[in-house]
Amino acid sequence: MADKSANRKMSAILSADVKGYSRLMSMDEEGTVKALNDCREIIYRCVQDHKGRVVDSPGDNVLAEFVSTVEAVKCAVKMQANLKSRNADLSENRKMEFRIGVNLGDVIEEDARIYGEGVNIAARLEGLAEAGGICISGTAFDHVKGKLEVGYQYLGAHNVKNIPEPVQAYKILVEPEAVGKVIGKKRKKGWIAIAAVVVILIGVTGWFLYLEQSKRVEPASIKNMVYPLPDKPSIAVLPFDNMSGDPTQEYFSDGLTEEIITALAKVPGLFVIARNSSFTYKGKPVKVQQVSEELGVRYVLEGSVRKSENQLRITAQLIDAIAGNHLWAERYDRELKDLFSVQDDVTLKILTSLQVVLAGGERARLFAKGTGNPEAYLKLIDAREHLIRLNQEDNSLARSLCEEAIALDPQYAGAYGLLSRVYVMAFVFRTNPTDSLKMAYEYARKAIDLDDTQLNAYLALEFMFSFRRQHDEAIASGERAVKVAPGAAEAYLSLGRALSFAGRDREALGYLEKAIRMNPFPPAHHYMHLGFAYNNLGNYEEAISAFKKAIALSPKIIPARLNLIVSYVQLGRMEEAKTVAEEILKIDPKFTSKGYGEKRSPWKDHAVIEIQIESWRKVGLERNVDPN
């Protein structure tokens, strides 16, 4: 049920995103981020001028709300005009062109955020718009027709993802000769009646007709792949849509998605895109073709979840993006207690469709139940969502939820494994560092004693051993992580990190680069550890590039900035190094390098530590350096 603080209302919703944003990022990350910020200023100003408000702006997407539909469409037209002027002098491959969708519909408002079908339809309309274009819904059209100096082209009724009824769509025409015109108007009532009959027939024929219709998926092009296709079946699992009408249930749909990713990552014969990258498409109206080409995979799984009390409706469909058709689709109407069997069924059908054969005891390990207690499971997936937010408050909440899950099921290996990761993050946040590593070790060992395939436990052990400079044990833990989850990007990052800290940087590079290939839109620390390895090998230009990518993703990431200083100093680029030092002190005026001194450093090679400390002193950080 929705939270009592949530309110329903009618709003005009504007959703916008950048066409080909991932391509632009792959060409020039820093330039693209700067261009996006410039475009956001234009967009925000337009929204404000038309009495709207920006609700959210994740990645390249902007979501805005208006009281007036007329103002929302006027804003969209003005935005595109201003953005077109900005792009006028740019080459075709550097233009930042937005697609805009506008809908009038019912939304749920909670804590200044908006959710619901009204928002989803705006996002789907955005996907129907051309680059630089605007697409509005039939409900929006009914409120603005005859009131604006534009024309309209009727695009028909579209069956869009996870919206039960077809959406009427109109393209906005801004050419002077089109003003006041409506091209390709909807047919009369007779045709509407026929359409209604067709809808009924579709309902009767159900999934069989749906599968036939699905074969019209636009194929992805191998030539357009940002990355070469792997030599094994490759898959991205898109975040399952939350169809519950309750934003507080997002953790459940996200948790289901991650459970499937985690299960697939245990299979040696698969290449699996990491959660961080597949979740960049969350809430966006992307095409399977785009996902395939940007991530360099052949297969895409998408689906939806509707949870009401203890009742579930889960849909899933597996698409061969290269062939352009669906391999299978399924709908499950079950009770919450049957969730685990649904997860297993989806995973098994994927493996069967991709002709992946499980050897020996792999099947038993893959489908081993973590817990038979649904409430403990819900606590765990909620904890995981808090953990990945990477702040102290959420980390504390994650700890409490893991402890509650363990209280419900004391034999729940997954809860102990996640709790060990929670204590690793407590160490990172400098929360009782010594005790945090001790607790991380104890909970990791408990998890492994219950289930020796717990990836989180091995990741925690590798980190703990690395920072205790027990490098052989750290490497062994990283190797074990790769063995239990050969399709998990985090496992390769873990092993690469352990090797780098142990001074085996050339070996580390292969694992770190593979982690980024499996996670093409990685969190900042992926690039940071890559930069560490390059620095230690003396490849300072490559290190600078990696550290800058890390900083672009996480502007306050101080370890990346500290080691960027090292790169610059080693190349004699002292002014740039001093600028970075000034940035660190602006981020944290009380900054101290005590946590980076020799006794607290994970590097085995003392020469690495000496180079770091000497570099920091050269740029005026000596008052902050404590080698002990």
Beta strands, then each sheet from edge to edge (+ up, - down):
strand 1: 7-18
strand 2: 52-56
strand 3: 62-66
strand 4: 98-110
strand 5: 113-115
strand 6: 134-137
strand 7: 151-158
strand 8: 167-173
strand 9: 182-183
strand 10: 234-237
strand 11: 241-242
strand 12: 271-272
strand 13: 299-308
strand 14: 311-320
strand 15: 325-335
sheet 1: 2+ 3- 1+ 4- 5+
sheet 2: 2+ 3- 1+ 4- 6- 8+ 7- 9-
sheet 3: 11+ 13+ 10+ 12+
sheet 4: 11+ 13+ 14- 15+
end
